[in-house]
Amino acid sequence: MSDIAHTVEVGLDHPAAVEAVTAALADQGFGVLSTIDVQATLQAKLGEQIDAYTILGACNPALAHAALSANPEVGLLLPCNVTVRRAEGRTIVQAVDPGALLGVAAGNAGSDLGETASDAGSRLRAALDSLTTTTA
């Protein structure tokens, strides 16, 4: 999965990591449009217990507008997902690589969107990298 995501490990518990990620995304111009508590959902719907796992739907309005203006179908890839999860006592944060998704989904319109996807990816990486110096 490392081909489609940027991953960092943070020295924070899950709730603090979600707050720190949200703030780091804001510093890069992203707002969080949705927060999905996967752990609570799977517990409620299936009775399954998993480690803490949150999906944040991050959106940079200017970049989203540029991408949608170039190709309205890119909305199928929005917002950019960022996950915060616990695994084996560690807190892992991952952000999707918009360029990798674009390469899979955009077809001929990819060249029009490449610069926007690259900008979004750089900003997402910067947000995650600001949380820690340990990257994977």
N, C-alpha and C positions, 0 to 999 in steps of 0.2 A: 504493500500500500504506500510505501514511501515515495513512489513516483507521482502520486496525486496529492500528497500532503506534506506540510512542513510540521515537524514535531519537536516539542520541547518538554522537558521535565521540570516541574517547579517545586520548590520546597514549601508548599502551602497545603493546608487541608482543602478539601473540595469547595466548601462555601467561599473561603477566602480567595481561592483560585478563580472561581467564577467572577467574583467582584473585580479582581485584578485584571483579568482578561477583558472584561467589559470596559474598564477604564483605559487599558492599553489600546483597545480598538477605537475608542473615542478619540484618543490622541492622534490616531491615523485617519480620522474623518469618518469612521464607521459608527453607525448606531446599531443597536441590537433590536431587531424587529420581532423576534420570537425567541422564547426560551422553552425548551422541551426537557422536562425532567423524565428521562427514560427509565430510571430506576423506579420512580413512583408509578409511572404508567404501566410498566410490566408487572409490578406488584399488584396494582389495582385490577388490571384486565386479565392477567394470567395466574396470579398468585406466585409468580417467580421472583426470587430474590437475586439481585445482581449488585455489584459494587456501584457506588455513586457514578452517574453518567448523565451529563447535560449537553444538549446540542443548542448552540446559540446561532441564530440566523442573523448574520451581520450584513449590513448594507451601507455602502458609501453612495449617497444620492447622486453626486456628480458623475461618478463612474457608472452607476446603474443607468443614468440617463444617456450617457454616451453609448453604452453597449446596446441599450434598447433602441436608440435612434439608428444605429448601424444595422441591427437585425432584431426585430421584435421577438423572434423565437428564442433569443437568449434568455428571456424571462423564465424559461423552463429550468435554467441553471441558477436562478437567483432565489433567495439570497445566498451569500457565501457561508457555508457551514463551518463552524468552529466547535470542536468538541472539548469538553473538560471531563476527564474520567479518572477514577481510581483503579489501579491495577497493581496487585502484589505490594500494597503499602506505599505506592508511589502515585503522584498526581501527574498525569500526562495531558498535555494540551496539543491539539492538532488543528491546523487550518487547511482547508482545501486549497489546492493550487488551481486558480481559475484558468490559467493557460493550459494545463493538462486536461481539464474538463472541456475547454473550448476545442482542443484538438480532437477530442472524441466526438463532440456533438455538433460543431458549427459548420462543418463541410466547407463549401466555397466561401462563406462569409467570414471565415477565420482570419483572413488577412486584414479585413476591415476592423476586426476586434482585437487583434494581437496586441497593439499598444495599450489598449484599455485593460486587457487581461493581465498584461505584464505589470502595469501600474498597480492594479488591485493586488496581485500576488506579492509585489514588493512591499506594499503597505501591510498586508497580513503578516508577512515574515517579520517585518520590523516590529509590529505589535507583539508578536510572540517572543522575538529575541529580546525585547525590552524587559521581559519577565525574568530571564535567567541567562546565564552564560553557557549552560549545558544544553546543547542541541543534539538531536539524533537524526 
